[in-house]
Amino acid sequence: MRRTVWCEACFVSVAWGLVALSAGQAPRQDVTAWAARLGLQPVWSLPLSRPDPRDGVLAAQLVDSDLLVVQMRSAVMFAVDAQTGLVKWRASVGKPYQTYQRPAIAATRLVIVPADLSLIGLERQSGVVLWRVELRDLPESAPACDDWQLAVCEGTTRMRCLFVPDIERLLATGTTGVAQTKPAGRRVYDSGVSSYEIRRQALREPARLWDFDDPAGIAMPPVCAHHVEVVFVNREGKLRVVSSLQHQIAGEWQLPAGASAPMAFRLIQRPGEKVASWESWLIVPCQDRAVYAFLLQQGKPAAVWQRVLGDSAHSAPVILGQEVFVATNQRGLFCLDRDSGQIRWQQFEARTFLSASPRMVLAMDRQGQMLALHRRDGRVLAALRPDGNVLAIPNSFTDRLYLLDASNRLYCLRDRDPQCAQVQVYHRLLFTPPPQQEKKSDEKLEENPERQPGEQK
């Protein structure tokens, strides 16, 4: 079976090969006891049902700030509310123990699961299977999607982009292509549309937009941006931006080498006097042991900075506000300034980024110890080896830490600092800037100084 690159930063996939775990004989671990020594306290825990002793967790990842997806060997998928720990839905994506699954991806209204030679689209709210796309070849890298397009690399050289149908968008706007971006104005189930009409439009498969053949080959997952652009790096280091509107290359940039890990894409808002501006940041780790930052401007990559780290990154960079965290193979975890690329700190002991609160950064070292690092300077505050087999699920969306123990119990932990009592959301899935709105002026208040701000006319 082909070697696939399904990424360590946005996705975490684990095969539990222990006989004791498969037979359901793994002892119960008290995760909260040792986590307290790291300054963490529990928020919720959830036991995952496993009627068949052969069943176990195949992959678990946080796909959005409020959605945690767990895929089982039996081809059953659980969607868990990451804030409350409640199971939203469970769905089957294939034959039990016979389906070759890969980690899922998500958009605003969809969860897409690669299974065998197909991509299965499920409604994010209910878990209903909406469509299935058959592929010609096993993908070499993970697919990418947004609310309008789905990009998948078939084999090693062909990038295929599909238009994703959306029920609410079609009913509200009647659009059939990606040229119109008017948001849906009503909910499907509140619009009085017959179930037959909903089913008829739901069963529409994604339509082909374009195919792009790159003889050099594509090894890393692409990125979907702005609902109309697909970004990828080939094996020779050429960064390409393909426009789904024009069906052609909109911009290119030659990197010194190919990518060593998946790219990171993030929309960053900069406040303004009247209107807030949005910037599309793209961080690319390369095999020349450096990291490159770009701004996507009308489909063209504009270089901002480059930073030589002396080692290659093994997972996608994590962008949190003004910080960019890059995990390397031998030189540890770097914290870079997002705007300038300057190194704020480096921690040699850390190897994998897990999560970050306002006070500390949680990471794993090469020996399997969990580290609590000071967020300002990166020094080690505490180090502890988890008891038993515990899978830590990386989280770049919020300040929570998610763990899965050998008994198939999910844990959500938080920093015990009082300011972390409420979940802090760093970002949510956002593929295009929202409509700009001017700030309200205070002229009316100045004209009527005697009237209080909360007083009605």
C-alpha positions in Angstrom: 0.0 0.0 0.0 1.3 3.4 -0.9 3.0 5.6 1.6 0.6 8.4 2.4 1.4 11.7 4.1 -1.6 12.5 6.3 -0.3 15.2 8.4 0.7 15.3 12.0 -0.4 18.9 12.8 -4.0 19.1 11.5 -4.6 15.4 11.8 -3.5 12.8 14.4 -3.9 9.1 13.4 -3.0 6.2 15.7 -3.4 2.4 15.3 -3.7 0.7 18.6 -1.7 -2.5 18.1 -1.7 -3.8 21.6 -3.4 -7.1 22.2 -4.6 -6.0 25.6 -6.3 -2.9 24.2 -7.9 -4.9 21.3 -9.3 -7.4 23.7 -10.6 -4.7 26.1 -8.3 -5.7 28.9 -6.3 -2.5 29.3 -6.6 -1.2 32.8 -8.4 2.1 33.6 -6.0 5.0 33.9 -6.6 8.0 36.1 -5.6 10.7 33.7 -6.8 13.6 35.9 -4.5 12.6 38.7 -1.2 12.9 36.9 -2.5 15.8 34.7 -3.0 17.9 37.9 0.8 17.9 38.4 1.1 19.8 35.1 -1.3 22.4 36.3 -4.3 21.0 34.5 -7.8 20.2 35.7 -10.6 18.3 34.1 -13.5 19.9 32.2 -15.3 16.7 31.0 -14.8 13.1 30.1 -16.6 10.8 27.7 -16.4 7.0 27.5 -16.7 5.8 23.8 -19.0 2.8 23.4 -17.2 -0.3 22.1 -19.6 -3.2 21.8 -17.2 -5.3 19.9 -13.9 -6.1 21.7 -12.1 -6.0 18.4 -13.0 -2.3 18.0 -10.7 0.5 18.8 -9.8 4.1 17.9 -8.3 4.5 14.5 -8.0 8.3 14.4 -9.0 11.3 16.5 -8.7 14.9 15.6 -10.1 18.3 16.3 -11.4 19.6 13.0 -12.9 22.9 14.4 -13.1 24.8 17.7 -16.3 23.0 18.6 -16.0 19.6 16.8 -14.0 16.6 17.8 -14.1 13.6 15.4 -13.2 10.1 16.4 -13.0 7.3 13.8 -13.2 3.7 14.9 -11.9 0.5 13.4 -15.5 -0.7 12.9 -16.0 2.3 10.4 -18.1 4.1 12.9 -17.5 7.8 13.4 -18.3 9.9 16.5 -18.8 13.6 16.4 -18.3 15.1 19.8 -19.0 18.7 21.0 -15.5 19.8 22.0 -17.0 22.4 24.4 -19.4 20.1 26.4 -18.3 16.6 25.6 -21.7 15.5 24.3 -22.0 13.2 21.3 -23.6 15.1 18.5 -24.0 12.1 16.2 -22.5 8.8 15.1 -22.4 7.5 11.6 -21.1 4.5 9.6 -18.7 5.2 6.7 -18.2 1.6 5.4 -17.9 -2.0 6.2 -16.7 -2.8 9.7 -13.0 -3.7 9.9 -12.7 -3.7 6.1 -12.7 0.0 5.2 -9.4 1.8 4.8 -10.1 5.1 6.5 -7.9 8.2 6.7 -8.4 11.2 9.0 -11.5 13.4 8.2 -11.5 17.0 7.2 -14.3 19.6 7.8 -15.9 22.7 6.4 -18.6 25.0 7.8 -21.4 22.5 7.0 -19.6 19.3 6.0 -17.4 16.6 7.4 -15.6 14.7 4.6 -14.1 11.2 5.3 -11.6 9.5 2.9 -12.5 5.9 2.9 -11.0 3.4 0.4 -11.1 5.0 -3.1 -13.9 7.4 -2.2 -14.6 10.6 -0.4 -17.8 10.6 1.8 -19.5 13.9 2.6 -21.6 14.0 5.8 -23.7 16.9 7.0 -21.9 18.4 9.9 -25.0 19.1 12.0 -26.6 15.6 11.8 -24.1 13.2 10.3 -26.4 12.3 7.4 -24.4 11.0 4.4 -25.0 13.5 1.6 -22.8 12.3 -1.2 -19.9 10.0 -2.2 -17.2 10.7 -4.7 -15.3 7.9 -6.3 -11.6 8.5 -7.0 -9.5 7.0 -9.8 -6.4 6.4 -7.6 -5.5 6.3 -4.0 -4.5 9.9 -2.9 -0.9 10.5 -2.1 -1.8 13.2 0.4 -4.7 14.4 2.4 -7.5 16.3 0.7 -8.5 19.9 1.5 -11.8 21.7 1.4 -13.7 24.8 2.1 -17.4 25.7 1.7 -17.2 25.8 -2.1 -14.4 23.5 -3.3 -12.8 20.2 -2.6 -9.2 19.5 -3.7 -7.7 16.1 -3.7 -4.5 14.7 -5.2 -5.2 11.5 -7.2 -2.1 9.4 -7.2 1.1 11.4 -7.2 0.8 14.0 -10.0 -2.9 14.9 -10.6 -4.6 17.6 -8.5 -8.4 17.5 -8.9 -10.8 20.3 -7.7 -14.5 19.7 -7.3 -17.4 22.1 -6.6 -19.1 21.2 -3.4 -22.9 21.5 -3.5 -24.6 23.0 -0.4 -28.3 22.6 0.2 -28.9 25.8 2.1 -26.8 27.8 -0.4 -28.6 26.4 -3.4 -32.0 27.0 -1.9 -31.1 30.5 -0.8 -29.2 31.7 -3.9 -29.9 29.2 -6.7 -26.2 29.2 -7.6 -24.6 26.3 -9.4 -21.0 27.6 -9.6 -18.3 29.2 -7.5 -18.6 32.6 -9.1 -21.4 33.8 -6.8 -20.7 34.0 -3.1 -24.0 35.3 -1.6 -24.4 33.7 1.9 -27.5 31.6 2.6 -30.2 33.6 4.3 -32.4 30.8 5.8 -32.1 27.4 7.2 -33.2 24.4 5.2 -35.3 22.8 7.8 -37.1 26.1 8.6 -37.8 27.0 5.0 -40.8 24.7 4.5 -39.1 22.9 1.6 -40.3 19.3 1.0 -38.2 16.4 2.1 -38.1 15.2 -1.5 -36.6 18.5 -2.7 -34.0 18.4 0.1 -33.1 14.8 -0.7 -32.9 15.5 -4.4 -30.4 18.4 -3.9 -28.5 16.6 -1.1 -27.7 13.6 -3.3 -26.0 15.7 -5.9 -22.3 14.8 -6.1 -19.6 17.4 -6.2 -19.0 18.6 -9.8 -15.6 18.6 -11.4 -14.1 22.1 -11.8 -10.6 21.4 -13.1 -7.7 19.0 -13.1 -4.0 19.9 -13.0 -1.2 17.5 -13.8 2.2 18.3 -12.2 4.9 16.0 -13.6 7.1 16.8 -10.6 4.6 15.2 -8.2 2.6 16.4 -5.2 3.4 15.0 -1.8 1.9 17.4 0.7 -1.8 18.3 1.2 -3.1 21.3 -0.6 -4.8 24.4 0.9 -8.2 25.8 -0.1 -8.4 29.6 0.3 -11.1 32.2 -0.3 -13.5 29.7 -1.8 -11.9 30.2 -5.2 -8.2 29.2 -4.8 -6.2 26.1 -4.3 -2.6 26.3 -3.1 -0.1 23.4 -3.3 3.7 22.8 -3.4 5.2 20.2 -5.8 8.2 18.0 -5.0 10.5 20.5 -6.7 9.5 23.3 -4.4 7.2 25.3 -6.8 4.4 27.0 -4.9 1.3 27.2 -7.2 -2.0 29.0 -6.7 -4.7 27.8 -9.0 -7.9 29.9 -9.5 -11.1 27.9 -9.6 -12.8 30.8 -11.4 -10.4 31.1 -14.3 -9.3 27.4 -14.2 -5.6 28.4 -14.5 -2.6 29.2 -12.4 -3.0 32.6 -10.8 0.4 32.8 -9.2 3.7 30.9 -8.6 6.7 31.1 -6.4 9.8 29.0 -6.7 11.1 27.7 -3.3 14.6 26.4 -2.8 13.3 22.9 -2.0 10.1 20.9 -1.6 7.9 21.2 1.5 8.9 19.1 4.5 5.5 19.3 6.2 2.0 20.6 5.3 1.4 24.3 5.0 -0.5 26.4 7.4 -3.2 28.9 6.2 -4.9 31.5 8.3 -7.0 34.6 7.8 -5.7 37.3 10.2 -7.8 40.4 11.1 -6.1 43.7 11.6 -8.1 46.4 13.2 -8.5 49.7 11.4 -10.0 53.1 12.2 -13.2 52.5 10.3 -12.9 49.1 8.6 -10.9 46.1 9.8 -8.6 44.6 7.1 -8.0 40.9 6.6 -4.7 39.2 5.6 -4.3 35.7 4.2 -1.2 34.2 5.7 0.5 31.1 4.3 3.4 29.5 6.2 5.4 26.9 4.3 8.1 24.7 5.9 10.7 23.5 3.4 13.3 20.8 3.2 16.1 23.4 3.1 15.6 23.7 6.9 13.8 27.0 6.7 10.3 28.4 7.0 8.7 30.8 4.5 5.8 33.2 5.1 3.6 34.6 2.3 0.6 36.8 2.0 -1.9 35.8 -0.7 -3.0 38.9 -2.5 -5.6 38.3 -5.3 -4.3 34.8 -5.9 -0.6 35.8 -6.0 1.9 34.8 -3.2 3.9 37.8 -1.8 6.9 36.9 0.3 7.0 38.4 3.8 9.9 36.7 5.5 12.0 33.6 5.7 13.6 32.1 8.8 16.4 29.4 8.8 15.8 27.0 11.7 18.7 24.6 11.0 16.3 21.6 10.8 13.2 20.5 8.9 9.7 20.8 10.3 7.9 17.5 10.7 4.4 18.9 11.1 2.3 21.9 9.9 3.1 25.2 11.7 0.6 26.5 14.2 -0.5 30.1 14.0 -1.8 31.5 17.2 -2.3 35.3 17.1 1.2 36.9 16.9 3.0 33.6 17.3 3.9 30.8 15.0 4.9 27.5 16.5 7.1 25.2 14.4 8.1 21.7 15.5 11.3 20.3 14.0 12.9 16.8 14.0 16.0 17.4 16.0 16.1 21.0 17.2 12.9 21.1 19.2 10.0 23.5 19.2 10.4 27.1 17.9 8.2 30.1 18.6 8.4 32.7 15.9 7.0 36.2 15.6 4.3 36.1 12.9 4.9 39.5 11.4 8.8 39.4 11.3 9.7 35.8 11.6 12.1 36.5 14.5 12.7 33.6 16.9 11.1 34.4 20.3 12.3 31.2 21.9 13.4 27.7 21.2 12.9 24.6 23.4 15.1 21.7 22.5 13.3 19.2 24.7 9.9 19.6 23.0 9.1 17.8 19.8 5.3 18.1 19.2 3.0 21.0 19.9 -0.2 20.0 21.7 -2.1 23.1 22.9 -1.5 26.6 24.4 -3.2 28.6 27.1 -2.5 32.2 27.9 0.0 31.0 30.6 1.7 28.0 29.1 2.3 25.8 26.0 1.8 22.0 26.3 4.1 19.8 24.2 5.5 16.3 24.0 9.2 15.4 24.0 11.0 12.5 22.2 10.6 10.2 25.2 6.9 10.6 25.5 6.9 13.0 28.3 4.4 15.9 28.4 6.0 19.3 29.0 4.4 22.5 30.3 6.4 25.4 28.8 6.2 29.1 29.8 4.5 30.7 26.9 6.6 33.9 27.1 10.1 32.4 27.1 9.6 28.6 26.5 11.3 27.4 29.8 10.1 24.1 31.2 7.6 24.6 34.0 6.8 20.9 34.6 7.5 17.6 32.9 5.6 14.3 33.4 5.2 11.0 31.7 1.6 9.9 31.3 0.5 6.7 32.9 -0.2 3.9 30.4 -1.1 4.5 26.8 -2.5 8.0 26.4 -3.0 9.7 23.0 -2.8 13.5 23.1 -4.8 15.2 20.4 -3.1 18.4 19.1 -5.4 21.5 19.3 -4.7 24.8 17.5 -8.3 26.1 17.8 -8.7 26.6 21.6 -6.8 26.5 24.9 -8.1 23.0 25.8 -6.1 19.8 25.9 -7.8 16.6 24.7 -6.6 13.1 25.7 -7.7 9.6 24.8 -6.7 6.8 27.2 -6.4 3.1 26.5 -10.0 2.4 27.7 -11.4 4.6 24.9 -12.3 7.5 27.3 -11.9 11.0 26.0 -10.8 13.7 28.4 -10.9 17.5 28.1 -8.5 19.4 30.4 -7.8 23.0 30.9 -5.2 25.2 32.6 -6.2 25.6 36.3 -5.5 29.4 36.1 -8.7 31.2 36.9 -8.5 33.2 33.6 -8.9 29.9 31.7 -12.3 29.0 33.3 -14.0 30.0 30.1 -12.7 28.4 26.9 -10.5 30.8 24.8 -11.1 30.3 21.1 -8.1 31.3 19.0 -9.8 30.8 15.7 -12.5 28.9 13.9 -12.8 27.5 10.4 -12.8 30.6 8.2 -12.0 30.4 4.5 -12.8 33.9 3.3 -13.1 37.3 5.0 -16.6 38.2 6.2 -18.3 41.2 4.8 -16.7 44.4 6.0 -18.7 46.7 8.2 -17.7 50.2 9.1 -17.5 51.1 12.8 -20.3 53.1 14.2 -19.3 56.7 14.9 -20.0 58.5 18.1 -21.5 61.6 16.3 -25.0 61.0 17.6 -23.8 60.7 21.2 -21.9 64.0 20.8 -25.0 65.7 19.5 -27.0 64.6 22.5 -24.5 64.6 25.4 -27.3 64.5 28.0 -28.6 61.2 26.8 -27.0 58.0 28.3 -25.5 55.5 25.8 -28.0 52.8 26.9 -31.0 55.1 27.0 -33.7 54.7 24.2 -35.1 57.6 22.3 
